[in-house]
Amino acid sequence: MPRLLCMGLFSRFLFAPPLQCPLRALRLPVHVVHHQPHALLGHLDPVAPIAAGREIWGFPKKYAHPKLEFVKDTLTGTLEYAGQLVAMGTMGYKHESMAGNGDLTRATLSKTQVNLKMIPGVDGRLEVCQLVAINLTDIVPKGSWMGPGRLHLVPHVNAPVADFPVRRVVGAHHYIADLTLPFGRVVHDYIREAEAAAATGLAAE
């Protein structure tokens, strides 16, 4: 069975406004990039990263209002869509320090992520349909904590984060790190594959 991963990525960029982005990912056995996370849906509020994320890397992003904050002894992440709460995650604040194990955080962030990039043309048909692989670089962990976590998802027609229900929360990981998001690479092009198959069929005739 595929494993559902709930990952909150909250970052500050050098040449962009503060960005908070909760991301839902599914670990799937993909034939071209074996057992790597596939992004299902992400939400953030700056418009520029939404457009760049979708059109360059294929991140499935939508406009919403995510927030990560410390509430007394609890690290709390919330996601609001159109003024309605659709997700809330909580974690014990600095429950178990992983300061001496930066390799774990680095390994977590070093995993290849796979996005399905789909962009329609002027006629409404898909002009780009690619499987894009991304690997973060220049990863320098600054802080890392593990601990118990809980996740609450609310069904919403335009923010379907609850469509994959939570069966079991195995834990939570809070980290602070410097990193670089480089350009990705195309590992599979479905349109070129279809065109090649069509050309082969015509040649055979």
C-alpha positions as CSV (number, residue, x, y, z in Angstrom):
1,M,0.0,0.0,0.0
2,P,1.2,3.5,-0.7
3,R,2.2,5.6,2.3
4,L,0.8,9.0,2.8
5,L,3.2,11.6,3.9
6,C,2.1,14.9,5.5
7,M,5.0,17.4,5.1
8,G,5.0,21.0,6.1
9,L,7.6,23.1,4.3
10,F,8.0,26.6,5.8
11,S,10.8,28.6,4.3
12,R,12.3,32.0,4.0
13,F,13.9,32.8,0.7
14,L,16.9,35.2,0.0
15,F,15.2,37.2,-2.8
16,A,11.5,36.5,-2.1
17,P,8.9,37.3,0.7
18,P,8.5,34.8,3.5
19,L,6.8,31.7,2.3
20,Q,4.8,29.1,4.1
21,C,3.6,26.0,2.2
22,P,2.0,22.9,3.6
23,L,2.5,20.0,1.1
24,R,0.7,16.7,0.8
25,A,2.8,14.0,-0.8
26,L,2.3,10.3,-1.6
27,R,5.1,7.8,-1.7
28,L,4.6,5.8,-4.9
29,P,6.6,3.1,-6.7
30,V,7.3,5.0,-9.9
31,H,9.0,3.0,-12.6
32,V,11.4,5.8,-13.6
33,V,12.3,7.1,-10.1
34,H,11.8,4.3,-7.6
35,H,9.8,4.9,-4.4
36,Q,10.0,8.6,-4.3
37,P,7.6,11.2,-2.9
38,H,5.0,12.6,-5.4
39,A,3.5,16.0,-4.5
40,L,-0.3,15.9,-4.5
41,L,-1.3,19.4,-3.4
42,G,0.4,22.5,-1.9
43,H,-1.0,25.8,-0.6
44,L,0.7,29.2,-0.1
45,D,-0.1,32.8,-0.2
46,P,2.6,34.7,-2.3
47,V,1.4,34.7,-5.9
48,A,4.9,34.7,-7.5
49,P,6.0,31.3,-6.0
50,I,2.6,29.8,-7.0
51,A,3.1,30.7,-10.6
52,A,6.8,29.8,-10.7
53,G,6.3,26.6,-8.8
54,R,3.6,25.3,-11.1
55,E,5.2,26.4,-14.4
56,I,8.8,25.6,-13.8
57,W,8.9,22.6,-11.4
58,G,5.3,21.4,-11.7
59,F,4.4,21.9,-8.0
60,P,0.5,21.6,-7.7
61,K,0.1,24.8,-5.8
62,K,-3.1,26.9,-4.9
63,Y,-3.7,30.1,-3.1
64,A,-4.5,29.8,0.6
65,H,-3.4,31.0,4.0
66,P,-1.0,28.7,5.8
67,K,0.6,29.6,9.2
68,L,3.2,28.0,11.4
69,E,3.6,29.3,15.0
70,F,4.6,28.4,18.5
71,V,1.6,28.3,20.8
72,K,3.0,28.0,24.4
73,D,4.4,24.4,24.4
74,T,3.0,23.4,21.0
75,L,4.3,23.9,17.4
76,T,1.1,24.5,15.5
77,G,0.5,24.6,11.7
78,T,-2.8,25.7,10.2
79,L,-4.2,26.1,6.7
80,E,-7.2,28.3,5.9
81,Y,-8.8,28.4,2.5
82,A,-11.3,31.1,1.8
83,G,-11.5,31.9,5.5
84,Q,-12.2,28.3,6.5
85,L,-9.9,26.0,8.4
86,V,-9.1,23.0,6.3
87,A,-6.1,21.6,8.2
88,M,-4.3,21.8,11.5
89,G,-1.2,19.9,12.6
90,T,0.3,20.0,16.1
91,M,3.6,18.8,17.5
92,G,5.3,18.9,20.9
93,Y,7.7,21.9,20.9
94,K,11.3,20.7,20.8
95,H,10.3,17.3,22.2
96,E,13.4,15.4,21.2
97,S,16.5,17.2,20.0
98,M,18.2,15.7,17.0
99,A,21.0,18.3,17.1
100,G,23.7,15.5,17.0
101,N,22.1,13.8,14.0
102,G,22.2,16.3,11.2
103,D,22.6,13.4,8.8
104,L,19.0,12.3,9.4
105,T,17.6,15.8,8.4
106,R,20.0,16.0,5.5
107,A,18.9,12.5,4.2
108,T,15.2,13.5,4.6
109,L,15.7,16.6,2.5
110,S,17.9,15.0,0.0
111,K,15.3,12.5,-1.3
112,T,14.2,13.0,-4.9
113,Q,10.8,14.5,-5.3
114,V,8.7,13.8,-8.3
115,N,6.0,16.2,-9.7
116,L,3.5,15.6,-12.5
117,K,3.8,18.9,-14.5
118,M,0.7,19.5,-16.7
119,I,0.2,22.8,-18.6
120,P,-2.5,23.3,-21.2
121,G,-2.1,25.0,-24.6
122,V,-4.3,27.7,-26.1
123,D,-6.7,25.1,-27.4
124,G,-7.3,23.6,-23.9
125,R,-5.4,20.4,-24.7
126,L,-2.2,19.4,-22.7
127,E,0.9,21.1,-24.2
128,V,3.2,19.9,-21.4
129,C,2.8,16.6,-19.5
130,Q,6.0,15.6,-17.9
131,L,7.3,13.8,-14.8
132,V,9.8,16.2,-13.2
133,A,12.3,15.1,-10.7
134,I,13.8,17.6,-8.1
135,N,16.7,17.3,-5.6
136,L,17.4,20.0,-3.1
137,T,21.1,21.0,-2.8
138,D,23.3,23.0,-0.4
139,I,21.5,21.5,2.6
140,V,22.8,22.7,5.9
141,P,20.7,21.6,8.9
142,K,20.5,24.3,11.6
143,G,18.1,22.6,14.0
144,S,16.2,19.4,14.1
145,W,13.6,17.9,16.5
146,M,11.4,14.8,16.5
147,G,8.3,14.2,18.6
148,P,4.6,13.2,18.7
149,G,2.3,14.8,16.3
150,R,-1.4,15.0,15.5
151,L,-3.2,16.0,12.3
152,H,-6.7,17.2,11.7
153,L,-8.1,17.6,8.2
154,V,-11.5,19.1,7.2
155,P,-13.2,18.1,4.0
156,H,-13.4,21.1,1.5
157,V,-14.4,21.0,-2.1
158,N,-11.7,23.4,-3.3
159,A,-9.0,22.4,-0.9
160,P,-9.3,18.6,-0.9
161,V,-6.5,17.9,1.7
162,A,-8.9,15.5,3.5
163,D,-9.5,13.3,0.5
164,F,-6.7,11.0,1.8
165,P,-7.9,10.3,5.3
166,V,-5.3,10.0,8.2
167,R,-5.1,6.4,9.3
168,R,-2.1,6.7,11.6
169,V,0.4,9.4,12.6
170,V,3.8,7.8,13.0
171,G,5.5,11.0,14.3
172,A,6.5,14.6,13.4
173,H,9.8,16.2,12.4
174,H,10.5,19.9,12.8
175,Y,13.7,21.2,11.2
176,I,15.4,24.5,10.4
177,A,17.8,24.4,7.4
178,D,19.5,26.4,4.7
179,L,19.0,24.8,1.3
180,T,18.7,25.6,-2.5
181,L,15.9,24.6,-4.8
182,P,17.6,24.1,-8.2
183,F,15.9,23.5,-11.5
184,G,14.5,20.1,-12.0
185,R,15.0,17.5,-14.7
186,V,12.5,15.7,-17.0
187,V,12.5,12.0,-16.3
188,H,9.5,11.1,-18.5
189,D,7.6,13.1,-21.2
190,Y,4.2,11.6,-21.9
191,I,3.4,13.8,-24.9
192,R,6.7,12.9,-26.7
193,E,6.0,9.3,-25.8
194,A,2.5,9.5,-27.4
195,E,3.8,11.3,-30.4
196,A,6.6,8.7,-30.9
197,A,4.1,5.9,-30.5
198,A,1.8,7.5,-33.1
199,A,4.7,8.0,-35.5
200,T,5.7,4.4,-35.1
201,G,2.1,3.3,-35.8
202,L,1.9,5.4,-39.0
203,A,5.3,4.0,-40.2
204,A,4.1,0.5,-39.6
205,E,1.1,1.1,-41.8
